[in-house]
Amino acid sequence: MASADIDAREVYALARDLTGIGREALPFARQAVAKTCADIKRQASSDPPTGSPVDTGNNSDSISYETRLLATSAIGDVGPTTDYGGYLEDGTEDEYGTSVMAPRPYMGPAFEKYSPGLDAALGLIAERFRA
């Protein structure tokens, strides 16, 4: 599954903090991650990149997410499954570094919109389970 390169250092730092509070908190963390992934998917799918000569909706329709629970973390992946989703997000350049297609971000803005909510939810979970 392709995903956008997004700076999520603060979310990852908070997730690392959760590892010290015990496994009983992980299912709650997974729920928070799943809700955030669903929100990002909905936003990115409803606000797709525009400006393509042919906009079939294929990329928007391909956006999906999955979550998994590991021994010490809850993980979520969200993004399009098309092979060109990243090109839409980041744009493309030819071999000379000349822009061929301008970036049309859709995953990044959705992540930026919903990551503060995940940060807050993980913070509440950490407070609840901190010994």
C-alpha positions as CSV (number, residue, x, y, z in Angstrom):
1,M,0.0,0.0,0.0
2,A,1.5,3.3,-1.0
3,S,1.4,6.2,1.5
4,A,2.5,9.7,1.5
5,D,5.8,10.8,3.2
6,I,4.4,12.7,6.1
7,D,6.3,14.0,9.1
8,A,4.7,12.2,12.0
9,R,7.5,12.4,14.6
10,E,5.3,13.8,17.4
11,V,2.7,11.0,16.9
12,Y,5.5,8.4,16.9
13,A,7.0,9.9,20.0
14,L,3.7,9.7,21.8
15,A,3.2,6.1,20.6
16,R,6.7,5.3,22.1
17,D,5.5,6.8,25.3
18,L,2.5,4.4,25.3
19,T,4.9,1.4,25.3
20,G,5.8,2.1,28.9
21,I,2.2,1.9,30.2
22,G,1.5,-1.7,29.6
23,R,-0.3,-3.9,27.2
24,E,-3.7,-3.2,28.5
25,A,-3.6,0.2,26.9
26,L,-2.8,-1.1,23.4
27,P,-6.3,-2.1,22.3
28,F,-7.4,1.5,23.1
29,A,-4.5,2.9,21.2
30,R,-5.5,0.7,18.2
31,Q,-9.0,2.0,18.3
32,A,-7.6,5.6,18.2
33,V,-5.3,4.7,15.4
34,A,-8.2,3.0,13.5
35,K,-10.5,6.0,13.9
36,T,-7.8,8.4,12.7
37,C,-7.0,6.2,9.7
38,A,-10.7,6.1,8.8
39,D,-10.9,9.9,9.1
40,I,-7.8,10.3,6.9
41,K,-9.2,7.9,4.3
42,R,-12.5,9.6,4.2
43,Q,-11.0,13.1,3.9
44,A,-8.4,12.0,1.2
45,S,-11.0,10.2,-0.8
46,S,-13.5,13.1,-0.7
47,D,-10.9,15.7,-1.5
48,P,-8.9,14.0,-4.2
49,P,-6.2,15.6,-6.3
50,T,-7.6,17.7,-9.1
51,G,-6.3,18.9,-12.4
52,S,-5.6,15.6,-14.1
53,P,-6.6,15.5,-17.7
54,V,-8.6,12.4,-17.0
55,D,-10.0,12.1,-13.4
56,T,-11.4,8.6,-13.2
57,G,-11.6,8.5,-9.4
58,N,-9.6,5.3,-9.4
59,N,-6.9,6.6,-7.0
60,S,-9.5,8.0,-4.6
61,D,-11.4,4.7,-4.7
62,S,-8.2,2.8,-4.0
63,I,-7.5,4.5,-0.7
64,S,-7.7,2.0,2.2
65,Y,-6.3,1.5,5.6
66,E,-5.3,-1.3,7.9
67,T,-4.4,-1.4,11.6
68,R,-2.5,-4.1,13.5
69,L,-1.6,-4.6,17.1
70,L,2.0,-5.6,17.9
71,A,3.5,-6.6,21.2
72,T,4.3,-3.0,22.1
73,S,2.5,-0.8,19.6
74,A,-0.6,-0.2,17.5
75,I,0.2,0.5,13.9
76,G,-2.0,2.0,11.1
77,D,-1.3,2.3,7.4
78,V,-3.5,4.5,5.2
79,G,-3.0,5.3,1.5
80,P,-3.9,4.5,-2.1
81,T,-3.1,1.2,-3.7
82,T,-2.6,2.7,-7.1
83,D,1.0,2.8,-8.4
84,Y,0.7,6.5,-9.1
85,G,-0.8,7.8,-5.8
86,G,2.6,9.0,-4.7
87,Y,3.2,10.9,-7.9
88,L,-0.1,12.7,-7.4
89,E,0.9,13.6,-3.9
90,D,4.5,14.7,-4.6
91,G,4.5,15.6,-8.3
92,T,7.0,14.3,-10.8
93,E,10.2,15.5,-12.5
94,D,11.9,14.5,-15.6
95,E,15.5,13.3,-15.7
96,Y,16.7,16.9,-15.7
97,G,14.8,17.8,-12.5
98,T,12.2,19.8,-14.4
99,S,8.7,19.6,-13.0
100,V,6.5,17.5,-15.3
101,M,3.5,17.5,-12.9
102,A,3.0,19.8,-10.0
103,P,2.3,18.1,-6.6
104,R,-1.4,17.7,-5.7
105,P,-1.3,16.8,-2.1
106,Y,-4.3,14.9,-0.7
107,M,-2.9,12.5,1.9
108,G,-0.7,15.0,3.6
109,P,-3.4,17.6,4.3
110,A,-5.7,14.8,5.5
111,F,-3.0,13.6,7.9
112,E,-2.3,17.1,9.1
113,K,-6.0,17.6,9.8
114,Y,-6.5,14.5,11.9
115,S,-3.1,13.8,13.5
116,P,-3.8,16.3,16.3
117,G,-6.8,14.3,17.3
118,L,-4.8,11.1,17.4
119,D,-2.1,12.9,19.5
120,A,-4.8,14.0,22.0
121,A,-6.4,10.6,22.1
122,L,-3.1,8.8,22.7
123,G,-2.3,11.4,25.4
124,L,-5.6,10.6,27.2
125,I,-4.9,6.9,27.0
126,A,-1.4,7.4,28.4
127,E,-2.8,9.4,31.3
128,R,-5.4,6.8,32.0
129,F,-3.0,3.8,32.1
130,R,0.1,5.4,33.5
131,A,1.0,3.7,36.8
